[in-house]
Amino acid sequence: MSLRKFMHKRNKYKEEPNFKQLAILYPGFRKIAVTDIAGKVKINFKDVESLKILTKTLLKHDFNLDVDIPPNHLVPALPLRLNYILWIEDLLNHCGIQDLSTVHGLDIGTGAICIYPILFSNLYKTKMTCTDIDPKSIISATENIEKNNLQDLIEVILIKKESILKEALEKNEKYSFVMCNPPFFETDKGLGKKSKQEPPRNAPTGNANELEVKGGEREFILRLIEESLEYKHKIKIYTTMFGQKSSLAFLRNELTKKRIFNATWTEFCQGFTKRWGIAWTFEPKSELDLTTAPVIRTRAEVSKMKKDKSMEIVFPARKNLSCLNEVVTALKIWITELKIKIKEIQLADDDYPCWACQLIGYNDTWSHARRKRRMAMRQEALKKRRVDKSESSNEIDKLQNDESESTESEIKSVESNEPLLVCTLLVGEKSEHVDDSGDNDEDDSEEDTNNEKMLRICMLFESGTGGKLSLETLRQYLVNKLNIRDFFHKKNPSKPNKKKRKRKKIKKDQSLVVCQNKEL
Ligand SMILES: C[S@@+](CC[C@H](N)C(=O)[O-])C[C@H]1O[C@@H](n2cnc3c(N)ncnc32)[C@H](O)[C@@H]1O
C-alpha cells in the first residue's frame, strides 16, 4: 500500500512530481525518463543513476538548489527528508518559535550533500551546524554549501567517532534543536541483512561508512540519549530519525528508563517506506510540552487498537450522542473536567472517519468519582446545617480525614512528574470496514444487533505509573458518563449488574437464615 497519503500535510511531494514537466524542462532528466504504453512518463527507480538525477532535478526545480552527489554516496530521497524537516518545524512552532530564521540547528551525520542543512537554510534561513566523521563527505558538503552560497548560514565540522555532540557544543554553546539520520545497520551485518529481505523497490544507495555503525541505529541513538543527559538544556529539542520499527518501542522504553518523560514520537510515511522519529527535551513541561506536540501516526496504530477488544466501549447511538461529532464533543468536555490533557492525533485516514487523541493524566481524578462527589455534597450539606456545633465539627473532621486519605496517594503521582496514565483514544462509528490486514472489522458484531448504529471508543494503554488498571478505571468512568450500563446488561443478561447481584445475595442470605430457623 502506498503511504503517500500519510505524508506530512505540508510536504510538497504528497502530490507525485510531474515527471512529464520535468522531462520537458530538464535535458538531464529527459535522458532517464521513459514513456510507458499508456503515455505516462516514468523513471527506473532500481537504477542508482536515475535516482541521483531525480534528486538533483527536484532540488533544482523545487528549491533552486544545485548539488553534486559524489559516486558511491547516499542519494537522499526528498519526501522523507522533508517529512523530518516539517516535523521539526511543527515542534519548534509548538514551543512558540514561529520564525525559524531565529534558530540554530545541529545536524549529526550530515552526509555528502548536507541535505538537511541546505534545505533548512533554503526554506527558512535557519542557521545550521553540521557534523560528520567522513572527511570525503565533509569536503563534498562544503562544496555544495559554497555552490549555493549558503556559507553564511551553514558551518561544517569534521568530528571524531567518539562523541556525537561534544565537538559541536564546543563550537556553539546552545542549539534550538538537533537532528540526526544515523547509520541504520550494524557493522558487517547491515548490507548483507538487507539482501535477505524482499528486494527493495528503489535501488540501494550509500556506502558502508554511511549505512553501518557498531551496534546499529539503536546503539548510536542510545549514545545520543546518554550524551543528551550530560548536556541537557544546551539543546532545546533533541530529535532523531530511525529505520527499524522494532527500535521504536526499544527507544521509548530507554527514554522512560532514563526518566525522560517529556518526549514524543512520530511516523514518517513516504512512497512505500516508513521511518520513525523521536524527540525529547529537558525543558519544563510548562514551557515546552512535547507530549502534546503534533505527530503523524498511521492506520497500523488504528488497526492495532481496533483489534484490542479488551479496552473498548461499543454502544448504540442515541439522542445527544448520535454521531461521531457529538461523542467527541462530549468526551472532550468530560476529559477536560477530569483535568486530563488531550493531544489530538492526526490520522490522515480518509477511509475510516474517526477521531484520535492521546490522553495524559497526572492525577487520578476519575476513580471513585461517585464517592468523591457524594463526599463533597455531604460536606456542603454539613456546612449549611451547622446545627450542633460539636457534632458538626466532629463530622467535618471525619470527612476531612477521609478526604485527605484519598488524595494523598494521588498527590504522590502528581509530584513524581511522571504521568499516572498515558493512553490513546480512538473514536469512530462502528461501520462495515476492511482494515489493512484484510480482516473484516465486523468479526465480533455480536453487540450490534437490530441494525442499530453503533459507536466505538477504543482505548490503548501507552504508559504511566498507574498501569493498565488506571485505564480500566477511566473506561469505567466513561461507561458511567455515557450512561450505557443498561445496554451492557441487556447484552449480557446472564451477568446481572452489581446492584442486582447484591440484592440476590441478600435474598439468598435471608432464605438461608429462614431455613436454618426452620431446622432449629
Ligand atoms: C545514513 S547517513 C545520513 C546522511 C544524511 N544526513 C542523509 O540523511 O542523507 C549517516 C551519516 O552519519 C555519519 N556518521 C556516522 N557516525 C557518525 C558520528 N559519530 N558522528 C557524526 N556523523 C557520523 C556517516 O558518515 C554518514 O554520513
PDBQT file of the ligand as one rigid body, heavy atoms in Angstrom, charges set to zero:
ROOT
HETATM    1  C1  LIG A 601      22.608   7.487   6.933  1.00  0.00    +0.000 C 
HETATM    2  S1  LIG A 601      23.843   8.688   6.644  1.00  0.00    +0.000 S 
HETATM    3  C2  LIG A 601      22.881  10.160   6.663  1.00  0.00    +0.000 C 
HETATM    4  C3  LIG A 601      23.353  11.205   5.687  1.00  0.00    +0.000 C 
HETATM    5  C4  LIG A 601      22.406  12.411   5.554  1.00  0.00    +0.000 C 
HETATM    6  N1  LIG A 601      22.188  13.060   6.811  1.00  0.00    +0.000 N 
HETATM    7  C5  LIG A 601      21.098  11.997   4.949  1.00  0.00    +0.000 C 
HETATM    8  O1  LIG A 601      20.094  11.937   5.686  1.00  0.00    +0.000 OA
HETATM    9  O2  LIG A 601      21.059  11.709   3.772  1.00  0.00    +0.000 OA
HETATM   10  C6  LIG A 601      24.673   8.694   8.186  1.00  0.00    +0.000 C 
HETATM   11  C7  LIG A 601      25.850   9.645   8.243  1.00  0.00    +0.000 C 
HETATM   12  O3  LIG A 601      26.336   9.658   9.589  1.00  0.00    +0.000 OA
HETATM   13  C8  LIG A 601      27.758   9.755   9.554  1.00  0.00    +0.000 C 
HETATM   14  N2  LIG A 601      28.258   9.315  10.872  1.00  0.00    +0.000 N 
HETATM   15  C9  LIG A 601      28.491   8.069  11.344  1.00  0.00    +0.000 A 
HETATM   16  N3  LIG A 601      28.917   8.121  12.619  1.00  0.00    +0.000 NA
HETATM   17  C10 LIG A 601      28.932   9.428  12.989  1.00  0.00    +0.000 A 
HETATM   18  C11 LIG A 601      29.261  10.137  14.180  1.00  0.00    +0.000 A 
HETATM   19  N4  LIG A 601      29.694   9.527  15.288  1.00  0.00    +0.000 N 
HETATM   20  N5  LIG A 601      29.136  11.489  14.188  1.00  0.00    +0.000 NA
HETATM   21  C12 LIG A 601      28.720  12.150  13.100  1.00  0.00    +0.000 A 
HETATM   22  N6  LIG A 601      28.408  11.522  11.928  1.00  0.00    +0.000 NA
HETATM   23  C13 LIG A 601      28.508  10.194  11.886  1.00  0.00    +0.000 A 
HETATM   24  C14 LIG A 601      28.144   8.913   8.373  1.00  0.00    +0.000 C 
HETATM   25  O4  LIG A 601      29.419   9.219   7.891  1.00  0.00    +0.000 OA
HETATM   26  C15 LIG A 601      27.025   9.275   7.379  1.00  0.00    +0.000 C 
HETATM   27  O5  LIG A 601      27.380  10.359   6.589  1.00  0.00    +0.000 OA
ENDROOT
TORSDOF 0
